[in-house]
Amino acid sequence: MARERKFSTDELFQATKQLLLLQGYEGFTFSLLADDLNVSRGALYKYFDNKEELITDYMLYEMDRFLIELKQIESHRSFEAQFDYLLSLILSNTDIQKLINIGKQIQVGSNQKVKENKHKLEKLHIDMYHYLQNFITLGKEEQRLKSHIPDSLFLGYIFQSVAIPNHFGISPSVWVSSIKEIIRHGMFTNT
């Protein structure tokens, strides 16, 4: 009997991410993942009962990584520096929106592990907004953000900027600087 190939968590989650982005939730299977990792399906079933367990574990992994980076926003003193950091972070993680939408498709069913993972994801989402609430508060204190606009609208607007498709292949640096400019100053000229 052949020895089963070992794979690391990073290898597993990178392959999971690529397949999810390529195939979507419905097209993602253990068979495709096993082929990608050059292992048997049984090797995956040793760790996960089903794809929902694997995908929610992967999403927890991604959210933890994102939050580690997001926490660094507080190392920037001014709102302007935090804004630049946040936009660069969001725009360097453009797959996040697609993965969040995939996560919404996951049915919990009777699987306790999936229920626990989805609950943890909701908590991490709240933690993310805690860091971002401090960012919005700083912007209002420094009078860089209009105080009458709801905080959630600022955050939604910023996060949705990554969902804008770049159909014309504008260079990433121009794309990012243009999005920052529109968020900062709007799209109308001062005339």
Backbone as JSON Lines, residues from 0, in Angstrom:
{"i":0,"aa":"M","n":[0.84,-1.18,0.0],"ca":[0.0,0.0,0.0],"c":[0.89,1.24,0.0]}
{"i":1,"aa":"A","n":[0.57,2.21,-0.84],"ca":[1.38,3.43,-0.95],"c":[1.16,4.32,0.26]}
{"i":2,"aa":"R","n":[2.23,5.0,0.64],"ca":[2.13,5.96,1.73],"c":[1.37,7.19,1.27]}
{"i":3,"aa":"E","n":[0.52,7.7,2.14],"ca":[-0.27,8.89,1.82],"c":[0.64,10.12,1.9]}
{"i":4,"aa":"R","n":[0.56,10.97,0.89],"ca":[1.33,12.22,0.88],"c":[0.81,13.14,1.97]}
{"i":5,"aa":"K","n":[1.71,13.79,2.65],"ca":[1.35,14.77,3.69],"c":[1.17,16.13,3.04]}
{"i":6,"aa":"F","n":[0.31,16.95,3.63],"ca":[0.14,18.32,3.15],"c":[0.01,19.22,4.38]}
{"i":7,"aa":"S","n":[0.49,20.44,4.22],"ca":[0.43,21.39,5.33],"c":[-0.92,22.11,5.3]}
{"i":8,"aa":"T","n":[-1.24,22.76,6.4],"ca":[-2.46,23.56,6.46],"c":[-2.42,24.66,5.41]}
{"i":9,"aa":"D","n":[-1.25,25.3,5.25],"ca":[-1.13,26.35,4.24],"c":[-1.39,25.81,2.84]}
{"i":10,"aa":"E","n":[-0.83,24.65,2.52],"ca":[-1.06,24.05,1.2],"c":[-2.55,23.73,1.0]}
{"i":11,"aa":"L","n":[-3.15,23.17,2.03],"ca":[-4.56,22.82,1.97],"c":[-5.42,24.05,1.74]}
{"i":12,"aa":"F","n":[-5.16,25.11,2.51],"ca":[-6.0,26.29,2.41],"c":[-5.73,27.09,1.14]}
{"i":13,"aa":"Q","n":[-4.51,27.09,0.64],"ca":[-4.23,27.76,-0.63],"c":[-4.95,27.05,-1.77]}
{"i":14,"aa":"A","n":[-4.91,25.72,-1.76],"ca":[-5.61,24.95,-2.8],"c":[-7.12,25.14,-2.68]}
{"i":15,"aa":"T","n":[-7.62,25.19,-1.44],"ca":[-9.05,25.44,-1.22],"c":[-9.44,26.78,-1.77]}
{"i":16,"aa":"K","n":[-8.66,27.8,-1.48],"ca":[-8.96,29.15,-1.97],"c":[-9.0,29.18,-3.49]}
{"i":17,"aa":"Q","n":[-7.99,28.63,-4.12],"ca":[-7.92,28.67,-5.58],"c":[-9.11,27.95,-6.22]}
{"i":18,"aa":"L","n":[-9.47,26.8,-5.66],"ca":[-10.61,26.06,-6.21],"c":[-11.93,26.79,-5.98]}
{"i":19,"aa":"L","n":[-12.08,27.4,-4.8],"ca":[-13.31,28.16,-4.54],"c":[-13.44,29.33,-5.51]}
{"i":20,"aa":"L","n":[-12.33,30.03,-5.74],"ca":[-12.38,31.18,-6.65],"c":[-12.62,30.73,-8.1]}
{"i":21,"aa":"L","n":[-12.09,29.58,-8.45],"ca":[-12.22,29.07,-9.81],"c":[-13.56,28.37,-10.04]}
{"i":22,"aa":"Q","n":[-13.98,27.54,-9.1],"ca":[-15.15,26.7,-9.28],"c":[-16.4,27.22,-8.58]}
{"i":23,"aa":"G","n":[-16.24,28.1,-7.58],"ca":[-17.37,28.53,-6.77],"c":[-17.73,27.47,-5.76]}
{"i":24,"aa":"Y","n":[-18.7,27.77,-4.93],"ca":[-19.11,26.84,-3.87],"c":[-19.67,25.55,-4.44]}
{"i":25,"aa":"E","n":[-20.58,25.67,-5.4],"ca":[-21.23,24.48,-5.96],"c":[-20.25,23.57,-6.69]}
{"i":26,"aa":"G","n":[-19.26,24.14,-7.36],"ca":[-18.32,23.35,-8.13],"c":[-17.16,22.79,-7.32]}
{"i":27,"aa":"F","n":[-17.02,23.24,-6.09],"ca":[-15.93,22.79,-5.22],"c":[-16.23,21.39,-4.71]}
{"i":28,"aa":"T","n":[-15.3,20.45,-4.91],"ca":[-15.48,19.09,-4.4],"c":[-14.17,18.6,-3.78]}
{"i":29,"aa":"F","n":[-14.32,17.6,-2.91],"ca":[-13.13,16.96,-2.34],"c":[-12.32,16.27,-3.42]}
{"i":30,"aa":"S","n":[-12.97,15.76,-4.44],"ca":[-12.25,15.09,-5.53],"c":[-11.3,16.06,-6.22]}
{"i":31,"aa":"L","n":[-11.81,17.26,-6.55],"ca":[-10.95,18.26,-7.2],"c":[-9.81,18.68,-6.28]}
{"i":32,"aa":"L","n":[-10.13,18.87,-5.01],"ca":[-9.11,19.29,-4.04],"c":[-8.05,18.2,-3.87]}
{"i":33,"aa":"A","n":[-8.5,16.96,-3.76],"ca":[-7.56,15.84,-3.61],"c":[-6.63,15.77,-4.83]}
{"i":34,"aa":"D","n":[-7.19,15.93,-6.02],"ca":[-6.36,15.92,-7.24],"c":[-5.34,17.05,-7.19]}
{"i":35,"aa":"D","n":[-5.79,18.23,-6.77],"ca":[-4.91,19.39,-6.69],"c":[-3.75,19.16,-5.72]}
{"i":36,"aa":"L","n":[-4.05,18.51,-4.6],"ca":[-3.03,18.25,-3.57],"c":[-2.26,16.95,-3.8]}
{"i":37,"aa":"N","n":[-2.71,16.19,-4.8],"ca":[-2.1,14.9,-5.11],"c":[-2.21,13.93,-3.92]}
{"i":38,"aa":"V","n":[-3.42,13.87,-3.36],"ca":[-3.73,12.95,-2.26],"c":[-5.05,12.26,-2.58]}
{"i":39,"aa":"S","n":[-5.4,11.29,-1.76],"ca":[-6.69,10.63,-1.94],"c":[-7.78,11.45,-1.25]}
{"i":40,"aa":"R","n":[-9.02,11.26,-1.67],"ca":[-10.15,11.91,-0.99],"c":[-10.2,11.48,0.46]}
{"i":41,"aa":"G","n":[-9.85,10.22,0.71],"ca":[-9.84,9.71,2.08],"c":[-8.92,10.5,3.0]}
{"i":42,"aa":"A","n":[-7.82,11.01,2.44],"ca":[-6.89,11.82,3.25],"c":[-7.58,13.09,3.74]}
{"i":43,"aa":"L","n":[-8.47,13.63,2.93],"ca":[-9.2,14.84,3.34],"c":[-10.29,14.49,4.35]}
{"i":44,"aa":"Y","n":[-10.93,13.34,4.14],"ca":[-12.0,12.92,5.06],"c":[-11.46,12.54,6.44]}
{"i":45,"aa":"K","n":[-10.16,12.34,6.56],"ca":[-9.56,12.11,7.89],"c":[-9.71,13.35,8.76]}
{"i":46,"aa":"Y","n":[-9.78,14.52,8.13],"ca":[-9.8,15.79,8.87],"c":[-11.16,16.49,8.83]}
{"i":47,"aa":"F","n":[-11.93,16.26,7.79],"ca":[-13.18,16.99,7.6],"c":[-14.3,16.04,7.2]}
{"i":48,"aa":"D","n":[-15.47,16.2,7.8],"ca":[-16.62,15.36,7.46],"c":[-17.19,15.71,6.09]}
{"i":49,"aa":"N","n":[-17.07,16.99,5.71],"ca":[-17.66,17.45,4.45],"c":[-17.01,18.76,4.02]}
{"i":50,"aa":"K","n":[-17.39,19.22,2.85],"ca":[-16.77,20.44,2.32],"c":[-17.13,21.66,3.14]}
{"i":51,"aa":"E","n":[-18.3,21.68,3.77],"ca":[-18.71,22.82,4.59],"c":[-17.76,23.01,5.78]}
{"i":52,"aa":"E","n":[-17.36,21.9,6.4],"ca":[-16.38,21.99,7.5],"c":[-15.07,22.57,7.0]}
{"i":53,"aa":"L","n":[-14.6,22.05,5.88],"ca":[-13.33,22.53,5.33],"c":[-13.42,24.01,4.96]}
{"i":54,"aa":"I","n":[-14.46,24.39,4.26],"ca":[-14.58,25.77,3.8],"c":[-14.71,26.73,4.98]}
{"i":55,"aa":"T","n":[-15.48,26.37,6.0],"ca":[-15.59,27.28,7.15],"c":[-14.29,27.34,7.93]}
{"i":56,"aa":"D","n":[-13.55,26.22,8.02],"ca":[-12.21,26.25,8.64],"c":[-11.3,27.18,7.85]}
{"i":57,"aa":"Y","n":[-11.35,27.05,6.53],"ca":[-10.53,27.91,5.67],"c":[-10.91,29.38,5.88]}
{"i":58,"aa":"M","n":[-12.19,29.69,5.96],"ca":[-12.62,31.07,6.13],"c":[-12.18,31.64,7.48]}
{"i":59,"aa":"L","n":[-12.18,30.82,8.5],"ca":[-11.65,31.26,9.8],"c":[-10.16,31.58,9.68]}
{"i":60,"aa":"Y","n":[-9.44,30.75,8.97],"ca":[-8.01,30.96,8.73],"c":[-7.79,32.3,8.01]}
{"i":61,"aa":"E","n":[-8.55,32.54,6.95],"ca":[-8.42,33.8,6.19],"c":[-8.79,35.01,7.05]}
{"i":62,"aa":"M","n":[-9.88,34.9,7.81],"ca":[-10.32,36.02,8.64],"c":[-9.29,36.32,9.72]}
{"i":63,"aa":"D","n":[-8.71,35.28,10.32],"ca":[-7.64,35.5,11.31],"c":[-6.47,36.24,10.7]}
{"i":64,"aa":"R","n":[-6.07,35.83,9.5],"ca":[-4.95,36.5,8.82],"c":[-5.29,37.97,8.53]}
{"i":65,"aa":"F","n":[-6.51,38.21,8.06],"ca":[-6.93,39.58,7.73],"c":[-6.96,40.43,9.0]}
{"i":66,"aa":"L","n":[-7.47,39.88,10.1],"ca":[-7.55,40.65,11.34],"c":[-6.18,40.99,11.9]}
{"i":67,"aa":"I","n":[-5.22,40.09,11.74],"ca":[-3.85,40.38,12.19],"c":[-3.34,41.61,11.45]}
{"i":68,"aa":"E","n":[-3.58,41.65,10.15],"ca":[-3.16,42.81,9.35],"c":[-3.98,44.05,9.73]}
{"i":69,"aa":"L","n":[-5.27,43.87,9.94],"ca":[-6.14,45.0,10.26],"c":[-5.76,45.65,11.59]}
{"i":70,"aa":"K","n":[-5.34,44.85,12.56],"ca":[-4.96,45.38,13.87],"c":[-3.83,46.39,13.75]}
{"i":71,"aa":"Q","n":[-3.04,46.25,12.71],"ca":[-1.91,47.17,12.5],"c":[-2.38,48.58,12.14]}
{"i":72,"aa":"I","n":[-3.67,48.75,11.86],"ca":[-4.19,50.08,11.55],"c":[-3.96,51.04,12.72]}
{"i":73,"aa":"E","n":[-3.99,50.5,13.93],"ca":[-3.83,51.33,15.12],"c":[-2.4,51.83,15.3]}
{"i":74,"aa":"S","n":[-1.45,51.26,14.57],"ca":[-0.07,51.75,14.67],"c":[0.11,53.06,13.89]}
{"i":75,"aa":"H","n":[-0.88,53.43,13.1],"ca":[-0.85,54.68,12.35],"c":[-1.6,55.73,13.17]}
{"i":76,"aa":"R","n":[-0.99,56.86,13.39],"ca":[-1.54,57.87,14.3],"c":[-2.69,58.68,13.71]}
{"i":77,"aa":"S","n":[-2.55,59.15,12.52],"ca":[-3.55,60.06,11.96],"c":[-4.61,59.28,11.18]}
{"i":78,"aa":"F","n":[-5.76,59.9,11.05],"ca":[-6.83,59.29,10.26],"c":[-6.38,59.08,8.83]}
{"i":79,"aa":"E","n":[-5.69,60.05,8.26],"ca":[-5.24,59.96,6.87],"c":[-4.33,58.74,6.67]}
{"i":80,"aa":"A","n":[-3.41,58.53,7.61],"ca":[-2.51,57.37,7.52],"c":[-3.29,56.07,7.69]}
{"i":81,"aa":"Q","n":[-4.27,56.06,8.6],"ca":[-5.09,54.86,8.78],"c":[-5.93,54.59,7.53]}
{"i":82,"aa":"F","n":[-6.44,55.66,6.93],"ca":[-7.23,55.51,5.71],"c":[-6.39,54.88,4.6]}
{"i":83,"aa":"D","n":[-5.19,55.4,4.39],"ca":[-4.3,54.85,3.36],"c":[-4.0,53.38,3.63]}
{"i":84,"aa":"Y","n":[-3.73,53.07,4.9],"ca":[-3.42,51.69,5.26],"c":[-4.63,50.78,4.99]}
{"i":85,"aa":"L","n":[-5.81,51.21,5.43],"ca":[-7.01,50.4,5.26],"c":[-7.32,50.15,3.79]}
{"i":86,"aa":"L","n":[-7.27,51.2,2.99],"ca":[-7.56,51.04,1.56],"c":[-6.54,50.12,0.89]}
{"i":87,"aa":"S","n":[-5.28,50.27,1.23],"ca":[-4.26,49.4,0.64],"c":[-4.5,47.95,1.06]}
{"i":88,"aa":"L","n":[-4.87,47.75,2.32],"ca":[-5.15,46.4,2.83],"c":[-6.34,45.79,2.1]}
{"i":89,"aa":"I","n":[-7.42,46.54,2.0],"ca":[-8.62,46.03,1.34],"c":[-8.35,45.75,-0.14]}
{"i":90,"aa":"L","n":[-7.7,46.67,-0.8],"ca":[-7.47,46.51,-2.23],"c":[-6.41,45.47,-2.56]}
{"i":91,"aa":"S","n":[-5.62,45.07,-1.56],"ca":[-4.67,43.98,-1.8],"c":[-5.32,42.63,-1.51]}
{"i":92,"aa":"N","n":[-6.54,42.64,-1.01],"ca":[-7.3,41.43,-0.72],"c":[-8.6,41.42,-1.51]}
{"i":93,"aa":"T","n":[-8.49,41.58,-2.81],"ca":[-9.67,41.74,-3.65],"c":[-10.54,40.49,-3.73]}
{"i":94,"aa":"D","n":[-10.0,39.34,-3.37],"ca":[-10.79,38.1,-3.41],"c":[-11.74,37.98,-2.23]}
{"i":95,"aa":"I","n":[-11.57,38.84,-1.23],"ca":[-12.38,38.75,-0.01],"c":[-13.87,38.8,-0.32]}
{"i":96,"aa":"Q","n":[-14.31,39.72,-1.16],"ca":[-15.75,39.85,-1.46],"c":[-16.31,38.56,-2.03]}
{"i":97,"aa":"K","n":[-15.61,37.97,-2.98],"ca":[-16.08,36.73,-3.59],"c":[-16.14,35.62,-2.56]}
{"i":98,"aa":"L","n":[-15.14,35.54,-1.7],"ca":[-15.12,34.5,-0.68],"c":[-16.22,34.71,0.36]}
{"i":99,"aa":"I","n":[-16.51,35.96,0.7],"ca":[-17.61,36.24,1.64],"c":[-18.93,35.77,1.04]}
{"i":100,"aa":"N","n":[-19.14,36.04,-0.24],"ca":[-20.36,35.59,-0.9],"c":[-20.44,34.06,-0.95]}
{"i":101,"aa":"I","n":[-19.32,33.4,-1.14],"ca":[-19.31,31.94,-1.1],"c":[-19.68,31.46,0.3]}
{"i":102,"aa":"G","n":[-19.14,32.13,1.32],"ca":[-19.45,31.76,2.7],"c":[-20.92,31.85,3.03]}
{"i":103,"aa":"K","n":[-21.61,32.79,2.4],"ca":[-23.05,32.96,2.64],"c":[-23.86,31.79,2.09]}
{"i":104,"aa":"Q","n":[-23.29,31.04,1.15],"ca":[-23.99,29.91,0.54],"c":[-23.93,28.64,1.4]}
{"i":105,"aa":"I","n":[-23.05,28.63,2.38],"ca":[-22.84,27.43,3.18],"c":[-24.04,27.17,4.07]}
{"i":106,"aa":"Q","n":[-24.61,25.99,3.93],"ca":[-25.73,25.56,4.77],"c":[-25.18,24.88,6.01]}
{"i":107,"aa":"V","n":[-25.66,25.29,7.16],"ca":[-25.16,24.74,8.42],"c":[-25.65,23.31,8.62]}
{"i":108,"aa":"G","n":[-26.92,23.06,8.36],"ca":[-27.46,21.72,8.56],"c":[-27.3,21.26,9.99]}
{"i":109,"aa":"S","n":[-27.01,19.99,10.17],"ca":[-26.89,19.43,11.52],"c":[-25.44,19.3,11.96]}
{"i":110,"aa":"N","n":[-24.5,19.76,11.16],"ca":[-23.09,19.62,11.48],"c":[-22.69,20.63,12.55]}
{"i":111,"aa":"Q","n":[-22.35,20.14,13.74],"ca":[-22.0,21.0,14.87],"c":[-20.75,21.82,14.6]}
{"i":112,"aa":"K","n":[-19.75,21.23,13.97],"ca":[-18.5,21.94,13.67],"c":[-18.76,23.14,12.74]}
{"i":113,"aa":"V","n":[-19.61,22.96,11.74],"ca":[-19.95,24.05,10.82],"c":[-20.69,25.15,11.59]}
{"i":114,"aa":"K","n":[-21.61,24.77,12.47],"ca":[-22.33,25.75,13.3],"c":[-21.35,26.56,14.13]}
{"i":115,"aa":"E","n":[-20.41,25.87,14.78],"ca":[-19.41,26.55,15.61],"c":[-18.55,27.48,14.76]}
{"i":116,"aa":"N","n":[-18.12,27.02,13.6],"ca":[-17.28,27.84,12.73],"c":[-18.04,29.09,12.26]}
{"i":117,"aa":"K","n":[-19.29,28.92,11.88],"ca":[-20.08,30.08,11.43],"c":[-20.26,31.07,12.57]}
{"i":118,"aa":"H","n":[-20.45,30.57,13.79],"ca":[-20.57,31.45,14.96],"c":[-19.25,32.21,15.19]}
{"i":119,"aa":"K","n":[-18.13,31.51,15.08],"ca":[-16.81,32.15,15.24],"c":[-16.6,33.21,14.16]}
{"i":120,"aa":"L","n":[-17.02,32.91,12.94],"ca":[-16.88,33.89,11.85],"c":[-17.68,35.15,12.14]}
{"i":121,"aa":"E","n":[-18.89,34.99,12.67],"ca":[-19.7,36.16,13.04],"c":[-19.0,36.99,14.11]}
{"i":122,"aa":"K","n":[-18.4,36.32,15.09],"ca":[-17.67,37.03,16.16],"c":[-16.47,37.78,15.59]}
{"i":123,"aa":"L","n":[-15.73,37.14,14.7],"ca":[-14.57,37.79,14.09],"c":[-15.0,38.98,13.24]}
{"i":124,"aa":"H","n":[-16.15,38.88,12.61],"ca":[-16.7,39.98,11.83],"c":[-16.97,41.18,12.74]}
{"i":125,"aa":"I","n":[-17.51,40.91,13.92],"ca":[-17.75,41.97,14.91],"c":[-16.43,42.56,15.38]}
{"i":126,"aa":"D","n":[-15.43,41.72,15.62],"ca":[-14.1,42.21,16.01],"c":[-13.54,43.14,14.94]}
{"i":127,"aa":"M","n":[-13.73,42.77,13.68],"ca":[-13.25,43.6,12.57],"c":[-13.89,44.99,12.65]}
{"i":128,"aa":"Y","n":[-15.2,45.03,12.88],"ca":[-15.87,46.31,12.95],"c":[-15.45,47.12,14.18]}
{"i":129,"aa":"H","n":[-15.02,46.44,15.25],"ca":[-14.5,47.16,16.42],"c":[-13.28,47.99,16.03]}
{"i":130,"aa":"Y","n":[-12.35,47.36,15.32],"ca":[-11.16,48.1,14.88],"c":[-11.54,49.23,13.92]}
{"i":131,"aa":"L","n":[-12.5,48.96,13.08],"ca":[-12.89,49.97,12.11],"c":[-13.72,51.09,12.75]}
{"i":132,"aa":"Q","n":[-14.43,50.77,13.82],"ca":[-15.17,51.82,14.54],"c":[-14.21,52.86,15.1]}
{"i":133,"aa":"N","n":[-13.08,52.39,15.62],"ca":[-12.06,53.31,16.13],"c":[-11.54,54.2,15.0]}
{"i":134,"aa":"F","n":[-11.4,53.63,13.82],"ca":[-10.95,54.38,12.64],"c":[-11.96,55.47,12.28]}
{"i":135,"aa":"I","n":[-13.26,55.13,12.27],"ca":[-14.3,56.1,11.95],"c":[-14.37,57.19,13.02]}
{"i":136,"aa":"T","n":[-14.27,56.8,14.28],"ca":[-14.29,57.76,15.39],"c":[-13.14,58.76,15.24]}
{"i":137,"aa":"L","n":[-11.96,58.26,14.93],"ca":[-10.81,59.14,14.73],"c":[-11.06,60.1,13.57]}
{"i":138,"aa":"G","n":[-11.64,59.61,12.49],"ca":[-11.94,60.47,11.34],"c":[-12.9,61.58,11.69]}
{"i":139,"aa":"K","n":[-13.87,61.28,12.53],"ca":[-14.83,62.31,12.95],"c":[-14.18,63.27,13.94]}
{"i":140,"aa":"E","n":[-13.36,62.75,14.83],"ca":[-12.65,63.63,15.79],"c":[-11.73,64.6,15.07]}
{"i":141,"aa":"E","n":[-11.05,64.13,14.04],"ca":[-10.14,64.99,13.27],"c":[-10.9,65.81,12.22]}
{"i":142,"aa":"Q","n":[-12.21,65.69,12.21],"ca":[-13.09,66.39,11.28],"c":[-12.73,66.13,9.82]}
{"i":143,"aa":"R","n":[-12.33,64.9,9.57],"ca":[-12.05,64.46,8.2],"c":[-13.26,63.76,7.6]}
{"i":144,"aa":"L","n":[-14.15,63.25,8.47],"ca":[-15.39,62.61,8.03],"c":[-16.57,63.45,8.49]}
{"i":145,"aa":"K","n":[-17.58,63.52,7.66],"ca":[-18.78,64.27,8.0],"c":[-19.53,63.56,9.12]}
{"i":146,"aa":"S","n":[-19.82,64.31,10.19],"ca":[-20.4,63.7,11.39],"c":[-21.83,63.22,11.21]}
{"i":147,"aa":"H","n":[-22.56,63.76,10.23],"ca":[-23.97,63.38,10.07],"c":[-24.17,62.1,9.26]}
{"i":148,"aa":"I","n":[-23.12,61.6,8.63],"ca":[-23.23,60.37,7.85],"c":[-23.04,59.18,8.78]}
{"i":149,"aa":"P","n":[-23.95,58.18,8.71],"ca":[-23.83,57.0,9.59],"c":[-22.52,56.25,9.39]}
{"i":150,"aa":"D","n":[-21.95,55.8,10.5],"ca":[-20.67,55.09,10.47],"c":[-20.71,53.88,9.53]}
{"i":151,"aa":"S","n":[-21.8,53.13,9.59],"ca":[-21.88,51.91,8.77],"c":[-21.85,52.24,7.28]}
{"i":152,"aa":"L","n":[-22.33,53.41,6.9],"ca":[-22.29,53.79,5.49],"c":[-20.85,54.04,5.04]}
{"i":153,"aa":"F","n":[-20.07,54.69,5.89],"ca":[-18.65,54.88,5.55],"c":[-17.97,53.53,5.32]}
{"i":154,"aa":"L","n":[-18.18,52.63,6.28],"ca":[-17.51,51.33,6.19],"c":[-17.99,50.53,4.99]}
{"i":155,"aa":"G","n":[-19.29,50.54,4.74],"ca":[-19.83,49.82,3.59],"c":[-19.28,50.38,2.29]}
{"i":156,"aa":"Y","n":[-19.22,51.69,2.19],"ca":[-18.72,52.35,0.98],"c":[-17.25,51.97,0.72]}
{"i":157,"aa":"I","n":[-16.46,52.01,1.79],"ca":[-15.04,51.67,1.65],"c":[-14.88,50.21,1.25]}
{"i":158,"aa":"F","n":[-15.59,49.3,1.94],"ca":[-15.45,47.88,1.64],"c":[-16.0,47.52,0.27]}
{"i":159,"aa":"Q","n":[-17.03,48.18,-0.18],"ca":[-17.59,47.87,-1.5],"c":[-16.68,48.35,-2.63]}
{"i":160,"aa":"S","n":[-15.73,49.23,-2.32],"ca":[-14.83,49.71,-3.36],"c":[-14.03,48.57,-3.99]}
{"i":161,"aa":"V","n":[-13.81,47.49,-3.23],"ca":[-13.05,46.37,-3.8],"c":[-13.9,45.57,-4.78]}
{"i":162,"aa":"A","n":[-15.22,45.76,-4.72],"ca":[-16.1,45.0,-5.61],"c":[-16.26,45.65,-6.98]}
{"i":163,"aa":"I","n":[-15.71,46.84,-7.16],"ca":[-15.82,47.52,-8.45],"c":[-14.92,46.79,-9.45]}
{"i":164,"aa":"P","n":[-15.49,46.26,-10.53],"ca":[-14.68,45.51,-11.49],"c":[-13.8,46.42,-12.34]}
{"i":165,"aa":"N","n":[-12.58,45.98,-12.58],"ca":[-11.63,46.7,-13.42],"c":[-11.67,46.08,-14.82]}
{"i":166,"aa":"H","n":[-12.76,46.32,-15.55],"ca":[-12.97,45.71,-16.86],"c":[-11.95,46.14,-17.92]}
{"i":167,"aa":"F","n":[-11.39,47.3,-17.75],"ca":[-10.51,47.84,-18.79],"c":[-9.03,47.63,-18.5]}
{"i":168,"aa":"G","n":[-8.73,46.88,-17.46],"ca":[-7.33,46.54,-17.16],"c":[-6.47,47.73,-16.78]}
{"i":169,"aa":"I","n":[-7.05,48.69,-16.08],"ca":[-6.28,49.84,-15.61],"c":[-5.21,49.33,-14.66]}
{"i":170,"aa":"S","n":[-4.02,49.89,-14.73],"ca":[-2.92,49.4,-13.89],"c":[-3.31,49.47,-12.41]}
{"i":171,"aa":"P","n":[-2.87,48.49,-11.61],"ca":[-3.25,48.46,-10.2],"c":[-2.93,49.74,-9.44]}
{"i":172,"aa":"S","n":[-1.79,50.37,-9.71],"ca":[-1.44,51.59,-8.97],"c":[-2.4,52.73,-9.31]}
{"i":173,"aa":"V","n":[-2.76,52.86,-10.59],"ca":[-3.71,53.9,-11.0],"c":[-5.1,53.58,-10.44]}
{"i":174,"aa":"W","n":[-5.48,52.31,-10.48],"ca":[-6.77,51.87,-9.97],"c":[-6.92,52.23,-8.49]}
{"i":175,"aa":"V","n":[-5.9,51.86,-7.69],"ca":[-5.94,52.1,-6.25],"c":[-5.95,53.6,-5.95]}
{"i":176,"aa":"S","n":[-5.08,54.36,-6.61],"ca":[-5.03,55.8,-6.33],"c":[-6.32,56.49,-6.77]}
{"i":177,"aa":"S","n":[-6.94,56.01,-7.84],"ca":[-8.21,56.6,-8.29],"c":[-9.34,56.29,-7.32]}
{"i":178,"aa":"I","n":[-9.4,55.07,-6.81],"ca":[-10.42,54.74,-5.82],"c":[-10.23,55.59,-4.57]}
{"i":179,"aa":"K","n":[-8.98,55.73,-4.12],"ca":[-8.71,56.56,-2.95],"c":[-9.16,58.0,-3.2]}
{"i":180,"aa":"E","n":[-8.88,58.52,-4.38],"ca":[-9.27,59.9,-4.7],"c":[-10.78,60.07,-4.71]}
{"i":181,"aa":"I","n":[-11.49,59.12,-5.28],"ca":[-12.96,59.22,-5.32],"c":[-13.53,59.17,-3.91]}
{"i":182,"aa":"I","n":[-13.01,58.28,-3.08],"ca":[-13.5,58.2,-1.71],"c":[-13.17,59.48,-0.94]}
{"i":183,"aa":"R","n":[-11.97,60.0,-1.13],"ca":[-11.56,61.22,-0.41],"c":[-12.29,62.47,-0.89]}
{"i":184,"aa":"H","n":[-12.41,62.64,-2.21],"ca":[-12.84,63.93,-2.75],"c":[-14.07,63.85,-3.64]}
{"i":185,"aa":"G","n":[-14.62,62.67,-3.86],"ca":[-15.77,62.54,-4.74],"c":[-15.32,62.47,-6.18]}
{"i":186,"aa":"M","n":[-16.31,62.46,-7.09],"ca":[-15.97,62.36,-8.5],"c":[-16.25,63.63,-9.28]}
{"i":187,"aa":"F","n":[-16.82,64.64,-8.62],"ca":[-17.12,65.9,-9.3],"c":[-15.96,66.88,-9.17]}
{"i":188,"aa":"T","n":[-15.75,67.67,-10.2],"ca":[-14.74,68.73,-10.13],"c":[-15.3,69.85,-9.27]}
{"i":189,"aa":"N","n":[-14.45,70.73,-8.86],"ca":[-14.87,71.85,-7.98],"c":[-15.51,72.99,-8.75]}
{"i":190,"aa":"T","n":[-15.72,72.86,-10.05],"ca":[-16.3,73.97,-10.82],"c":[-17.79,73.97,-10.75]}
